[in-house]
Amino acid sequence: MLNVDNVITLANNEKYLVLDKVLYNNIDYYYIAKVNATETDIENNFKLVTVNTIEDNKKIIEEVTGEDKLKEILPKFVNEI
């Protein structure tokens, strides 16, 4: 489970800060931003992701892609503010 303000490290060793979380259609969506090299700020690199459980209870982070899907989910974050 991810929480807002957590820093996560992806498989490629990039670090991202969890900025926001929204539950939509029983799926948790996370808005994340890449952390800069000095880990003092975020870069202008954002992703919308979900966390899925696979075999042996391992968690994987999957990026939400596709223009239609992004247009459907991103406005939900604005409505949360």
TIFI-747766 format. One line per field, with one value per atom (N, C-alpha, C): residue in three letters; atom name; x negated, y, z negated. Coordinates in Angstrom, 1 decimal. Example, Ala and Ser with C-alpha at 12.3 -4.5 7.8 and 13.67 -1.06 7.14 Angstrom:
% TIFI-747766
rest	ALA ALA ALA SER SER SER
atom	N CA C N CA C
px	-13.2 -12.3 -13.2 -12.8 -13.7 -12.9
py	-5.7 -4.5 -3.3 -2.2 -1.1 0.0
pz	-7.8 -7.8 -7.8 -7.1 -7.1 -7.9
This chain:
% TIFI-747766
rest	MET MET MET LEU LEU LEU ASN ASN ASN VAL VAL VAL ASP ASP ASP ASN ASN ASN VAL VAL VAL ILE ILE ILE THR THR THR LEU LEU LEU ALA ALA ALA ASN ASN ASN ASN ASN ASN GLU GLU GLU LYS LYS LYS TYR TYR TYR LEU LEU LEU VAL VAL VAL LEU LEU LEU ASP ASP ASP LYS LYS LYS VAL VAL VAL LEU LEU LEU TYR TYR TYR ASN ASN ASN ASN ASN ASN ILE ILE ILE ASP ASP ASP TYR TYR TYR TYR TYR TYR TYR TYR TYR ILE ILE ILE ALA ALA ALA LYS LYS LYS VAL VAL VAL ASN ASN ASN ALA ALA ALA THR THR THR GLU GLU GLU THR THR THR ASP ASP ASP ILE ILE ILE GLU GLU GLU ASN ASN ASN ASN ASN ASN PHE PHE PHE LYS LYS LYS LEU LEU LEU VAL VAL VAL THR THR THR VAL VAL VAL ASN ASN ASN THR THR THR ILE ILE ILE GLU GLU GLU ASP ASP ASP ASN ASN ASN LYS LYS LYS LYS LYS LYS ILE ILE ILE ILE ILE ILE GLU GLU GLU GLU GLU GLU VAL VAL VAL THR THR THR GLY GLY GLY GLU GLU GLU ASP ASP ASP LYS LYS LYS LEU LEU LEU LYS LYS LYS GLU GLU GLU ILE ILE ILE LEU LEU LEU PRO PRO PRO LYS LYS LYS PHE PHE PHE VAL VAL VAL ASN ASN ASN GLU GLU GLU ILE ILE ILE
atom	N CA C N CA C N CA C N CA C N CA C N CA C N CA C N CA C N CA C N CA C N CA C N CA C N CA C N CA C N CA C N CA C N CA C N CA C N CA C N CA C N CA C N CA C N CA C N CA C N CA C N CA C N CA C N CA C N CA C N CA C N CA C N CA C N CA C N CA C N CA C N CA C N CA C N CA C N CA C N CA C N CA C N CA C N CA C N CA C N CA C N CA C N CA C N CA C N CA C N CA C N CA C N CA C N CA C N CA C N CA C N CA C N CA C N CA C N CA C N CA C N CA C N CA C N CA C N CA C N CA C N CA C N CA C N CA C N CA C N CA C N CA C N CA C N CA C N CA C N CA C N CA C N CA C N CA C N CA C N CA C N CA C
px	-0.8 0.0 -0.9 -0.6 -1.3 -0.5 -1.2 -0.6 -1.2 -0.4 -0.8 -2.1 -3.1 -4.4 -5.4 -5.0 -6.0 -6.9 -8.1 -9.0 -9.2 -9.0 -9.1 -10.2 -10.9 -11.9 -11.4 -11.4 -11.0 -12.1 -11.7 -12.7 -13.9 -13.8 -14.9 -15.7 -15.4 -16.1 -15.7 -14.7 -14.2 -13.4 -13.5 -12.7 -11.5 -10.4 -9.2 -8.5 -8.0 -7.2 -5.7 -5.0 -3.6 -2.9 -2.3 -1.7 -0.2 0.5 1.9 2.4 3.6 4.2 5.7 6.3 7.7 8.2 9.4 10.1 11.1 11.1 12.0 12.4 13.6 14.1 13.3 13.2 12.5 11.1 10.4 9.0 8.3 7.2 6.4 5.5 5.6 4.7 3.8 2.5 1.6 0.9 0.8 0.2 -1.2 -2.3 -3.6 -4.5 -5.6 -6.5 -7.9 -8.7 -10.1 -10.9 -11.7 -12.6 -13.9 -14.4 -15.7 -16.9 -18.0 -19.2 -19.7 -19.5 -20.0 -19.0 -17.8 -16.7 -16.2 -16.3 -15.8 -14.6 -14.1 -13.0 -12.4 -11.3 -10.8 -11.1 -11.1 -11.3 -10.0 -10.0 -8.8 -8.5 -8.4 -8.1 -7.1 -5.9 -4.8 -4.2 -3.7 -3.0 -1.8 -0.9 0.3 0.2 0.2 -0.1 1.0 1.0 1.8 0.8 1.2 0.4 1.2 0.6 1.3 0.5 1.2 0.6 0.6 -0.6 -0.8 -1.1 -1.5 -1.8 -2.7 -2.6 -3.3 -3.2 -2.0 -1.7 -2.7 -3.5 -4.4 -3.6 -4.0 -3.3 -4.1 -3.4 -4.0 -3.3 -4.1 -3.5 -3.4 -2.2 -1.9 -1.5 -2.1 -1.7 -0.4 0.4 1.7 1.4 1.7 1.4 2.7 2.6 3.7 4.4 4.6 5.2 6.6 7.4 8.8 8.8 7.9 7.9 7.4 6.4 5.9 6.9 7.6 8.7 9.8 10.0 11.0 10.6 9.3 8.8 8.3 7.5 6.9 7.8 9.0 9.9 10.4 10.3 10.7 9.8 8.5 7.5 7.9 8.3 8.7 9.9 10.8 12.0 11.8 10.6 10.3 9.8 9.3 8.7 9.7
py	-1.2 0.0 1.2 2.2 3.4 4.5 5.4 6.6 7.9 8.9 10.2 10.6 11.1 11.5 10.4 9.2 8.1 8.3 7.9 7.8 6.4 6.1 4.7 4.6 3.5 3.2 2.2 2.5 1.6 0.7 -0.3 -1.4 -0.8 0.4 1.0 1.9 1.8 2.6 4.1 4.5 5.9 6.0 7.2 7.4 8.4 8.1 8.9 9.2 10.4 10.8 10.7 10.1 9.9 11.2 11.9 13.2 13.1 12.1 12.1 10.7 10.3 9.0 9.2 8.5 8.5 7.1 6.8 5.5 5.8 5.0 5.1 3.7 3.4 2.0 0.9 1.1 0.1 -0.1 0.9 0.8 2.0 1.8 3.0 3.4 4.7 5.4 6.3 6.4 7.2 8.2 9.4 10.4 10.6 10.3 10.3 11.3 11.8 12.7 12.2 12.3 11.8 12.7 12.1 12.9 13.2 14.4 14.7 14.0 14.1 13.3 13.6 14.8 15.1 14.8 14.3 14.0 15.1 16.3 17.5 18.1 17.7 18.3 17.3 17.6 16.8 17.4 16.5 17.0 17.2 17.6 17.8 16.5 15.4 14.1 13.4 13.3 12.8 11.5 10.6 9.4 9.2 8.5 8.0 6.4 5.9 4.4 3.7 2.4 1.6 0.6 -0.1 -1.1 -2.4 -3.4 -4.7 -5.8 -6.7 -7.9 -9.0 -9.6 -10.8 -12.0 -13.1 -14.3 -14.1 -14.8 -14.7 -13.4 -12.7 -11.4 -10.3 -10.5 -9.4 -8.3 -7.1 -5.9 -5.4 -5.0 -4.3 -3.0 -2.1 -0.7 -0.7 -0.4 -0.3 1.1 1.7 3.0 2.9 3.9 4.0 4.8 4.2 4.7 4.8 5.4 5.6 6.9 7.6 8.9 8.9 7.9 7.8 7.5 6.6 6.2 7.4 8.1 9.3 10.4 10.6 11.6 11.3 10.0 9.5 9.7 9.3 9.3 10.6 11.3 12.5 13.6 13.8 14.8 14.4 13.1 12.7 13.3 13.5 14.1 15.5 16.3 17.7 17.8 16.9 16.9 16.6 16.0 15.7 16.9 17.9 19.1 20.0
pz	0.0 0.0 0.0 0.9 0.9 0.2 -0.3 -1.0 -0.4 -0.4 0.0 -0.8 -0.1 -0.7 -0.8 -0.4 -0.4 0.8 0.7 1.8 2.2 3.5 4.0 5.0 5.1 6.0 7.0 8.3 9.3 9.7 10.5 10.9 11.6 12.3 13.0 12.0 10.7 9.7 9.7 10.4 10.4 9.1 8.4 7.3 7.6 7.0 7.2 5.9 5.8 4.6 4.9 4.0 4.2 3.8 4.8 4.5 4.1 4.7 4.4 4.7 4.1 4.3 4.5 5.4 5.6 5.8 5.2 5.4 6.5 7.6 8.6 9.2 9.2 9.6 8.9 7.6 6.7 7.0 7.7 8.0 7.4 6.7 6.2 7.3 7.6 8.5 7.8 8.2 7.5 8.5 8.2 9.0 8.4 9.2 8.7 9.5 8.8 9.5 9.3 10.3 10.2 9.3 8.4 7.5 8.2 8.0 8.7 8.1 8.8 8.5 7.0 6.5 5.2 4.1 4.6 3.7 2.8 3.4 2.7 3.2 4.4 5.1 6.1 6.7 7.8 9.1 10.1 11.5 12.2 13.4 14.2 14.9 14.2 14.8 13.9 14.3 13.5 14.2 13.4 13.9 13.1 13.7 13.0 13.0 11.8 11.7 10.8 10.9 10.0 9.4 8.3 7.7 7.7 8.3 8.5 7.8 7.2 6.6 7.5 7.6 8.4 7.5 8.1 7.3 6.2 5.1 3.9 3.2 3.4 2.8 3.2 4.3 4.7 5.3 5.1 5.6 6.8 7.9 9.0 9.3 9.7 10.1 11.6 12.0 13.5 13.8 14.8 15.3 16.1 15.8 16.6 17.9 19.0 20.3 21.1 22.2 23.2 22.9 23.9 23.8 23.2 23.6 23.1 21.6 21.2 19.8 18.9 19.4 18.7 18.6 19.7 19.7 18.7 18.5 17.5 16.1 15.8 14.4 13.9 14.7 14.2 13.6 14.2 13.5 12.1 11.8 10.5 9.4 9.7 8.8 8.5 9.5 9.4 8.5 8.6 7.8 6.3 6.0 4.6 3.9 4.6 3.9 3.2
